């Protein structure tokens, strides 16, 4: 079937001159350099964007610093911050189809799914965070001070905006991850410098347009495009940044964490995962198989909490794996602009090579490819793959692949399932498929992960904190926990 045409606004946005937002101005990189963006579905160059220099990043941070310290933004009341976030969310709702098409072209994901999932979740999250702007509270405290028994005091605790936020986001959910950083930052009164992923800056640039249209003061939100090595490093090292928030790989997150500790910069790290999906014998097996397939194949498996490790009680193992393989074999792969497509390409040729390399490691070690196991082009496609006959210690089980590759292993009993589920350096998410609530409640506190889903997987809500145990990160996104991570506590004691 012919692909639907792009909105005129989408085409115009892609064809515009390469600019990024610094202090309210759309500017080129200081040295005029640009870098190409590729359409993952075709491999062709989509457009170019500025390749920011360290000087550009420093200018953006200075603009954010001045906006936080000196502008009217500092004195904006909670109700005004709330209303601005609502206005931004309304503008995103207006341009939802445009944002979805940009996400599809730049990332490869389905435009139809992006509109109802990525874009709508971003809008819902900003609206949720808008409500917190008017509910940030301190507290009063009755103090004792035994060394001053005859004096009277008034004491209270304030919660204040942390300051300038340096935000660095991954390429798998470019818009949603940017909003996860932007929402609590703007609700609390912080200012932001956003460095989108090298590969996927388009929706961040469109978001910057909408921030200005919503009426935010200049410098409150800045976007610098470029490489992580240059622009990301400059943002991480800048001493005027009060907080760093990063979503991406554990390897890069550890580097950012070390740098942040040198200057005691506040930090939130939402990192990798290798999430287990546990199917108990009493589960609705057809539902569990469909859920497990969705848990790994959604967004081409490029999800930090993807259910990439499947553990099924032994007596049902073959049947569940066969059902998932049937689902995988029936999936239609192609360009995400086609609404009938169920799986798009991976983000880049490098990622395609990396994911396929893991499949080849499995073959070489004697694992069985139950389905998939192939790559093709044009574009960066890997077929949805299920691998069995793999040892728990194999790199396929222990390392994050970040692609549509599911490793399935049988287990004998509840203790066996928990042991293997926790046998991972990661702890971001996990799901249990069971109708035995007693067993479920026994298992939940023993699973070492930041989220546990029961009879579903990767179900996210703005009110639920999201983040990980172990190598999956530090801190939490979403919920009131996010407000805590974007504020500082100040104790005040007044002698009367």
C-alpha positions in Angstrom: 0.0 0.0 0.0 1.3 3.5 -0.7 2.6 5.4 2.3 0.6 8.3 3.6 2.0 11.7 2.7 3.7 13.8 5.3 2.0 16.8 6.8 3.2 20.0 5.1 4.4 21.2 8.5 6.5 18.0 8.9 8.2 18.5 5.5 8.8 22.2 6.3 10.4 21.4 9.6 12.8 18.9 8.1 13.8 21.3 5.4 14.4 24.3 7.6 17.9 25.7 8.2 19.9 23.9 10.9 19.4 25.8 14.1 19.3 25.1 17.8 17.8 27.2 20.7 20.1 29.1 23.0 18.7 31.9 25.2 15.6 32.4 23.1 17.6 32.6 19.8 17.8 30.1 17.0 21.5 29.8 16.2 24.0 27.8 14.2 26.9 26.1 15.9 29.7 28.6 16.7 31.9 27.1 14.0 29.1 26.5 11.5 29.5 22.7 11.5 26.5 20.4 11.0 25.9 16.7 11.2 23.5 14.5 9.2 20.5 12.6 10.5 19.4 9.4 8.8 16.0 7.9 8.3 16.4 4.4 9.9 13.8 2.9 7.5 15.8 3.8 4.4 19.3 4.6 5.5 19.0 7.9 3.6 20.0 11.3 5.0 16.9 13.0 6.4 18.3 16.5 7.2 21.2 18.1 9.0 21.4 19.8 12.4 24.0 21.9 14.2 27.0 20.1 15.6 27.4 22.1 18.9 30.8 23.0 20.1 31.8 23.3 23.8 31.4 27.1 23.3 27.8 26.6 22.3 27.1 24.5 25.3 28.7 27.0 27.6 26.5 29.8 26.1 23.4 27.7 26.6 24.3 27.0 30.3 25.1 30.6 30.9 21.7 31.5 29.4 20.0 29.0 31.7 22.0 30.4 34.6 21.0 33.9 34.0 17.3 32.9 33.5 17.4 31.2 36.8 19.2 33.9 38.7 18.2 37.1 37.2 15.0 36.9 35.1 11.3 37.1 35.9 11.3 33.3 35.9 12.8 33.3 39.4 9.7 35.1 40.7 7.1 33.2 38.7 4.4 31.9 41.1 3.4 28.3 41.3 0.1 28.9 39.5 1.9 30.6 36.6 4.3 27.6 36.3 1.3 25.3 36.3 -0.5 27.3 33.6 2.6 27.4 31.4 3.0 23.6 31.5 -0.7 23.2 30.7 -0.2 25.6 27.7 2.8 23.6 26.5 0.8 20.4 26.8 -2.1 21.9 24.8 0.3 23.0 22.1 1.7 19.5 21.9 -1.8 18.1 21.6 -2.4 20.5 18.7 0.7 19.3 17.0 0.5 15.6 18.0 0.5 14.2 14.5 3.5 16.4 13.5 5.4 15.3 16.5 4.6 11.6 15.8 5.8 11.9 12.2 9.0 13.6 13.3 9.6 10.8 15.8 8.9 8.2 13.1 11.2 9.7 10.5 14.0 10.3 13.0 13.7 7.2 15.1 12.1 4.6 12.8 9.1 3.8 15.1 5.5 3.6 14.0 4.0 7.0 13.6 0.6 5.7 14.5 1.9 4.1 17.7 4.1 7.2 18.5 1.0 9.4 18.4 -1.0 7.4 20.8 1.9 6.3 23.0 5.0 8.5 22.9 3.3 11.8 22.2 0.2 11.2 24.4 2.2 10.0 27.3 4.4 13.1 27.0 1.3 15.3 27.1 -0.2 13.4 30.0 3.1 13.6 32.0 3.4 17.4 31.5 -0.2 17.8 32.7 0.5 15.6 35.7 3.6 17.6 36.6 1.7 20.9 36.1 -0.4 19.9 39.1 2.7 19.5 41.3 3.7 23.1 40.7 1.1 24.3 43.2 1.7 21.6 45.7 5.4 21.9 46.6 5.4 22.2 50.3 7.8 22.8 53.2 7.0 22.1 56.9 7.4 23.8 60.3 9.3 22.1 63.0 9.3 22.5 66.8 12.9 22.4 67.9 14.4 21.7 71.3 18.0 23.2 71.3 18.8 22.1 74.8 21.8 24.5 75.0 19.4 27.4 74.7 16.6 26.4 77.0 15.2 29.9 77.7 15.0 31.1 74.1 12.1 30.8 71.7 12.5 29.8 68.0 10.5 29.5 64.8 11.8 26.8 62.5 10.7 25.6 59.1 11.9 23.7 56.1 11.7 25.0 52.5 11.8 23.1 49.3 13.5 25.1 46.6 14.4 24.6 42.9 17.8 23.0 42.4 18.8 25.5 39.7 20.2 24.8 36.2 19.5 21.3 34.9 21.6 19.6 32.3 19.5 17.0 30.7 20.9 14.3 28.3 18.4 11.8 26.8 18.6 8.6 24.8 17.4 7.9 21.3 14.7 5.3 21.9 12.0 7.6 23.2 13.3 11.1 22.3 10.2 13.2 23.0 9.0 11.2 26.0 12.4 11.2 27.8 12.8 14.9 27.2 9.4 15.6 28.8 10.4 13.4 31.7 13.2 15.8 32.4 11.4 19.0 31.4 8.2 18.5 33.3 9.5 18.4 36.9 12.2 21.0 36.1 9.7 23.6 34.9 7.2 22.7 37.6 9.7 23.4 40.3 11.2 26.6 38.7 14.4 25.2 37.3 15.9 26.1 34.0 17.1 23.5 31.5 19.8 22.8 28.9 18.7 19.7 26.9 21.2 17.7 24.9 19.1 15.2 22.8 20.7 12.0 21.5 23.1 12.4 18.6 20.7 10.5 16.3 17.3 11.9 17.3 17.1 15.6 18.0 14.1 16.6 15.8 11.3 16.3 18.4 13.5 18.1 21.0 13.9 21.0 18.5 10.1 21.1 17.9 9.5 21.0 21.6 11.8 24.0 21.9 9.6 25.9 19.4 6.5 25.0 21.5 8.1 26.1 24.7 8.7 29.6 23.2 5.2 29.7 21.8 3.8 28.8 25.3 5.4 32.0 26.6 8.3 30.8 28.7 11.0 33.4 29.2 14.2 33.3 27.2 16.8 31.0 28.5 14.5 28.8 30.6 14.7 26.0 28.0 17.7 25.6 25.7 18.5 22.8 23.2 21.9 22.0 21.9 22.3 19.4 19.2 25.6 17.6 18.6 27.6 14.6 19.7 27.8 13.1 23.2 31.5 13.2 23.0 31.6 16.9 22.5 28.3 18.6 23.5 27.3 16.0 26.1 30.8 16.1 27.7 30.8 19.9 27.8 27.4 19.9 29.5 28.5 17.3 32.1 31.6 19.2 33.0 30.1 22.7 33.1 30.4 24.1 36.7 27.3 26.2 36.4 25.1 23.2 36.1 23.4 22.3 39.4 21.9 19.0 38.4 22.6 16.4 35.7 19.8 14.0 34.6 20.7 11.3 32.1 18.9 8.5 30.4 21.0 6.1 28.5 23.5 3.3 28.8 24.9 2.2 32.1 28.5 2.6 30.7 27.9 6.3 29.9 25.9 6.8 33.1 28.7 5.6 35.2 31.0 8.1 33.6 28.6 11.0 34.1 28.1 9.9 37.7 31.8 10.0 38.4 32.2 13.5 36.8 29.2 14.8 38.8 30.7 13.6 42.1 33.8 15.6 41.5 31.8 18.8 41.9 28.9 17.3 43.9 26.5 18.1 41.1 23.1 16.5 41.9 22.5 13.6 39.6 19.7 11.3 38.4 20.7 8.3 36.2 18.1 6.2 34.4 20.2 3.5 32.8 20.0 0.0 31.2 18.0 -3.0 32.0 17.7 -6.8 31.3 14.2 -7.3 32.7 12.8 -10.7 33.4 9.4 -11.9 32.4 8.3 -14.8 34.6 5.4 -17.0 33.5 4.1 -19.2 36.3 2.3 -22.5 35.6 -1.1 -21.1 36.6 -1.0 -18.1 34.3 -3.3 -17.6 31.4 -0.7 -18.9 28.9 -2.0 -17.4 25.7 -2.3 -14.0 27.4 1.2 -14.4 28.9 2.7 -15.3 25.5 1.1 -12.3 23.9 2.3 -10.1 26.8 5.8 -11.5 26.7 6.0 -10.9 22.9 4.9 -7.3 23.4 7.3 -6.8 26.3 10.3 -7.5 24.0 9.2 -6.6 20.5 7.6 -3.2 21.3 9.6 -0.3 19.9 11.9 -2.9 18.2 13.1 -4.1 21.6 14.8 -0.7 22.1 13.3 -0.2 25.5 15.3 0.0 28.7 12.8 -2.1 30.6 12.1 -4.5 27.7 11.2 -8.1 28.9 14.3 -9.5 27.2 14.7 -12.5 29.6 11.8 -15.0 29.5 11.4 -17.6 32.3 8.6 -20.1 31.9 7.7 -23.0 34.3 9.2 -26.0 32.6 6.0 -28.0 31.8 4.6 -25.1 29.7 7.9 -23.8 28.3 7.7 -25.3 24.8 4.1 -24.2 24.2 4.7 -20.6 25.4 7.9 -20.3 23.3 6.0 -21.7 20.2 3.2 -19.1 20.7 5.7 -16.2 21.0 7.5 -17.5 17.9 4.2 -17.6 16.0 3.5 -14.0 17.0 7.0 -12.9 15.9 6.8 -14.7 12.6 3.4 -13.0 11.8 4.7 -9.4 12.5 4.9 -7.1 9.6 8.1 -5.1 9.4 8.6 -1.9 7.4 8.5 1.8 7.3 6.8 3.3 10.4 4.8 5.7 8.2 2.7 2.7 7.1 0.0 2.3 9.8 -0.1 -1.5 9.1 3.5 -2.0 10.1 4.0 -3.7 13.5 7.8 -3.3 13.8 10.1 -0.7 12.3 13.8 -0.6 11.9 16.5 -0.2 14.6 17.9 3.2 15.1 21.2 2.9 13.1 23.4 0.6 11.1 25.7 0.4 14.1 22.8 -0.8 16.3 21.7 -3.3 13.7 25.2 -4.7 13.6 25.4 -4.8 17.4 22.1 -6.7 17.8 22.8 -9.1 15.0 26.2 -9.7 16.5 24.5 -11.0 19.7 22.4 -13.4 17.6 25.5 -14.7 15.9 27.1 -15.2 19.4 24.2 -17.4 20.2 24.5 -19.5 17.1 28.2 -19.9 17.7 27.6 -21.1 21.2 25.1 -23.8 20.2 21.9 -21.9 21.1 18.8 -22.6 19.1 17.1 -19.8 17.1 13.4 -20.5 17.5 12.4 -17.8 15.1 13.9 -14.7 13.4 17.7 -14.4 13.6 18.0 -12.4 10.3 18.7 -8.8 9.3 17.8 -7.0 6.1 17.7 -3.7 4.4 17.4 -1.1 3.0 17.2 0.4 6.4 18.3 -1.1 9.7 16.0 -4.1 10.2 16.4 -7.2 12.4 13.6 -9.7 12.5 12.0 -10.4 15.9 14.1 -13.3 17.3 13.6 -15.9 20.1 16.6 -17.9 21.3 16.5 -21.0 23.5 19.0 -23.5 24.8 21.1 -20.7 26.4 23.0 -20.9 29.6 22.1 -18.4 32.3 25.7 -17.0 32.4 25.8 -16.4 28.6 26.2 -12.8 27.4 22.8 -13.1 25.7 21.3 -13.4 29.2 23.5 -11.1 31.1 24.1 -8.2 28.8 21.6 -5.6 27.4 21.1 -6.2 23.7 18.6 -3.4 23.1 16.9 -5.0 20.2 14.1 -7.5 19.3 15.9 -10.5 20.8 14.2 -12.6 23.5 16.2 -15.3 25.4 13.9 -18.0 26.9 14.9 -20.4 29.7 12.7 -22.9 31.7 12.5 -23.0 35.5 11.3 -25.6 37.9 9.8 -23.7 40.9 9.3 -20.3 42.4 12.7 -20.2 44.1 14.4 -21.2 40.8 12.5 -18.4 38.9 13.5 -15.8 41.5 17.1 -16.9 41.6 17.5 -16.5 37.8 15.4 -13.3 37.6 17.7 -11.7 40.2 20.9 -13.1 38.6 21.6 -9.9 36.6 23.7 -6.8 37.1 20.5 -4.8 36.2 17.3 -4.2 38.1 15.0 -1.9 36.2 11.8 -3.8 35.7 10.2 -7.3 35.9 6.9 -8.9 35.2 5.1 -11.8 36.8 2.3 -13.6 34.9 0.2 -15.5 37.4 -3.3 -15.8 38.8 -2.1 -16.9 42.2 -2.1 -13.7 44.2 -0.4 -15.4 47.2 2.5 -16.4 45.1 2.6 -13.0 43.4 2.8 -11.2 46.8 5.5 -13.6 47.9 7.6 -12.9 44.9 7.2 -9.1 44.6 9.4 -8.1 47.6 12.1 -10.6 46.5 12.5 -9.3 43.0 15.3 -6.7 42.9 14.0 -4.1 40.5 12.5 -0.7 40.5 9.2 -1.8 38.9 7.3 -5.0 39.1 4.3 -5.5 36.8 1.8 -8.3 37.3 0.0 -9.7 34.2 1.3 -6.8 32.1 4.8 -5.3 31.3 6.2 -1.8 30.8 2.9 -0.2 31.9 3.9 3.3 32.9 1.9 6.0 34.6 3.0 9.6 35.5 2.1 9.0 39.2 4.4 5.9 39.5 8.1 6.5 40.1 10.3 4.8 37.5 14.0 3.9 37.9 16.2 1.0 38.9 18.1 -1.0 41.4 21.8 -2.0 40.9 23.3 -1.0 37.5 20.0 0.3 36.3 20.6 3.7 37.8 20.2 6.2 40.6 17.1 8.2 41.5 13.6 8.1 40.0 11.7 9.6 37.1 8.0 10.4 37.4 5.7 10.7 40.4 6.4 13.0 43.4 9.9 11.4 43.5 10.8 13.4 40.5 9.9 16.7 42.3 12.2 15.6 45.1 15.1 15.1 42.7 14.6 18.6 41.2 14.6 20.5 44.5 16.8 21.1 47.5 15.8 21.2 51.2 16.7 24.3 53.2 16.3 24.3 57.0 15.6 27.7 58.6 15.9 28.6 62.3 14.8 32.0 63.6 15.6 33.0 67.2 12.7 35.2 68.3 
